[in-house]
Structures are given as C-alpha cells and as structure tokens.
Amino acid sequence: MEKEISRKIRNTKIQKVVLQTIAAAGVLSVTILAPNVLQVFKIFDKSWKNKRRSVLAARERLLKHGLIEYNGNSLKLTKNGERKLAEIERHEYKLPPPKRWDKKWRILIFDIPESKKGLRDKIRATLVSIGFRRIQDSVWIYPYDCEDLILLLKADFQVGKELLYLIVDKIEHEQPLKDFFGLK
C-alpha cells in the first residue's frame, strides 16, 4: 500500500511539472520529451532511465486523458488540462519537504537578455509556482533538493548556461529565509 501511494504521489508530481511547464511555455516542443533529449539525465544521475520512463509515461497519460494535445510538433494544454492543473495547484501538490532539512540552500541564478523578456517571465512564474523565493531580480532560492526539476526546466525552456544552479551551505542574513520556508 505504501509503495502504491508513493508511486501515485510521484506520478502526480511529474504530471504537475509537465502541465506547469506546458502552461508556462504556452506550448512545449515534442522533442523536449523525446528519448534522446532526456538522456541528459544520464550525465547527472545513474537513475536516468527511470526518470526518462517516468516523464514519457506521464506524457502518454496526459495525452490519453486529453489533458495535452499535439499542435504540429509541439504539445499544448487543452481546456481539460488547464482545469486539471488548476485543481492540482489548489490542492498544493508541492514537492513534499524531506523530514529533515539538510541545511543547504539551492540557488538559481539566471541571465536572460532583454530580447527574451517573455521567457524570463515564464521562468519566474514557474519558480513561484514551485515555491522558490526571489532574493534579487534574477536570483531565486529554495531549501530542498530540486536538481531534477531544474534539469527539466532547462530542457523545456531550452536554456543551458543562462540558468545556473548552486548548492550553498550558508547565506548571510538567512533567518528571514528560514522563517519564510518554516525551517529551524
């Protein structure tokens, strides 16, 4: 029973990320979810095959249930997909925090030119929906491991070096951040 609940929560999280990304981007290139592109996980994690299968399975489930649809070589959210995403967000299926905070901060820095202002806004909206906190214009912070999610965002938004993911031990004046995230 525990395994089934865990699997269901994991599937919901993956579906939410795919739906949010498509919603934020408007449409998502089908090649982003193609097997060859997802091999980027191989570089970062030995369990990349499971992640690839999970994302591809989520895409197929979303297509099967009519939550996303093909639009040429892209995927887009359907009206049912928009409703489902709103429902998921209402229930706040956020990444559940671990039982113990590892006392490390995840910082995301991005440098996207003014000519891509729309992309910058989509990235900001996505970070807010995930639960990141803005600490400067293009500097965002989160207290829990989210590297896999950031890899997906980089692939989905087709940004690489423009988005920099840092893991830091200490931040000056961090108490307000701890209070915001409910950390001890």
ZIPE-V342581 format. One record per residue. N is the residue number from 1. OMEGA is omega in degrees with one decimal (none if undefined). BURIAL is b if it has 16 or more other ideal C-beta (glycine too) atoms within 10 Angstrom, else e. D_LAST is the distance of its C-alpha to the last C-alpha in whole Angstrom. Layout:
# ZIPE-V342581
N	OMEGA	BURIAL	D_LAST
N	OMEGA	BURIAL	D_LAST
This chain:
# ZIPE-V342581
1	179.0	e	32
2	-178.8	e	28
3	-179.6	e	30
4	178.3	e	31
5	178.6	e	28
6	179.0	e	26
7	-179.6	e	29
8	178.3	e	30
9	179.6	e	26
10	179.1	e	27
11	178.9	e	30
12	179.3	e	28
13	-179.6	b	26
14	178.3	b	29
15	-179.3	b	31
16	180.0	b	28
17	179.4	b	28
18	179.6	b	32
19	-179.8	b	32
20	-179.0	b	30
21	178.4	b	31
22	179.1	b	35
23	-178.4	b	34
24	-177.0	b	33
25	-175.1	b	35
26	173.7	e	38
27	-178.9	e	40
28	179.9	b	39
29	179.1	b	41
30	-179.0	e	42
31	178.1	e	42
32	-178.3	b	38
33	178.7	b	38
34	-176.5	e	41
35	-177.3	e	41
36	180.0	e	42
37	-178.0	b	39
38	176.3	b	36
39	173.5	e	37
40	178.2	b	35
41	-177.7	b	32
42	-178.6	e	35
43	-170.4	e	34
44	-171.0	e	30
45	-179.8	e	30
46	-178.1	e	32
47	-177.0	e	31
48	-179.0	b	33
49	178.6	e	36
50	179.3	e	33
51	179.6	b	32
52	179.6	b	35
53	-178.4	e	36
54	-179.3	b	33
55	179.2	b	34
56	177.4	e	38
57	177.9	e	37
58	178.6	b	35
59	-179.2	b	38
60	177.7	e	41
61	-179.7	e	39
62	176.5	b	38
63	-178.1	e	42
64	-178.4	e	43
65	176.5	e	42
66	-180.0	e	43
67	172.9	b	39
68	178.7	b	40
69	176.9	e	44
70	175.0	e	46
71	-172.2	e	47
72	178.3	e	49
73	-178.0	e	47
74	173.0	b	44
75	175.7	b	42
76	179.0	b	41
77	172.8	b	39
78	176.0	b	41
79	177.0	e	41
80	177.5	e	40
81	177.3	b	37
82	178.5	e	36
83	179.9	e	36
84	178.4	b	34
85	177.7	b	32
86	178.7	e	31
87	178.7	e	31
88	-179.0	b	28
89	176.6	e	26
90	179.2	e	27
91	178.7	e	25
92	174.2	e	22
93	178.4	e	23
94	175.2	e	20
95	-177.3	b	19
96	179.5	e	17
97	177.2	e	13
98	-179.3	e	13
99	179.4	e	12
100	174.9	e	10
101	-178.4	e	9
102	178.0	e	11
103	175.4	e	9
104	179.1	e	13
105	175.0	b	13
106	-177.5	b	17
107	177.9	b	19
108	178.6	b	22
109	175.8	e	25
110	-179.3	b	28
111	-177.5	e	32
112	-174.3	b	34
113	-179.9	e	37
114	179.8	e	38
115	178.5	e	41
116	-176.8	e	38
117	179.0	e	37
118	177.8	e	37
119	178.4	b	35
120	179.8	b	32
121	178.4	e	32
122	178.3	b	31
123	178.7	b	29
124	-179.4	b	27
125	178.9	e	27
126	179.4	b	26
127	177.3	b	23
128	-178.0	e	22
129	178.3	b	23
130	-179.5	b	21
131	176.6	e	18
132	176.6	b	18
133	178.9	e	17
134	175.9	e	20
135	169.0	e	19
136	-173.6	e	23
137	-178.3	e	26
138	179.4	b	26
139	-176.1	e	23
140	-175.2	b	20
141	178.2	b	17
142	-173.5	b	15
143	-172.9	b	12
144	180.0	b	14
145	178.8	e	17
146	-176.2	b	20
147	-179.9	e	23
148	179.0	b	25
149	179.5	b	25
150	176.0	b	25
151	177.0	b	28
152	179.7	b	30
153	178.3	b	29
154	179.4	b	31
155	-177.1	b	34
156	-178.1	b	34
157	179.0	b	34
158	174.4	e	36
159	-179.8	b	34
160	-177.2	e	33
161	179.4	e	33
162	179.8	b	32
163	-177.5	b	29
164	-178.1	e	27
165	-179.1	b	24
166	172.2	e	21
167	-176.4	e	19
168	-178.5	e	17
169	-171.7	e	15
170	176.5	e	14
171	177.0	e	15
172	179.7	e	16
173	-175.1	e	14
174	-176.6	e	11
175	176.3	e	9
176	177.3	e	11
177	176.8	b	10
178	178.5	e	7
179	-179.2	e	8
180	-179.0	e	11
181	178.5	b	9
182	-178.4	e	7
183	178.1	e	4
184	none	e	0
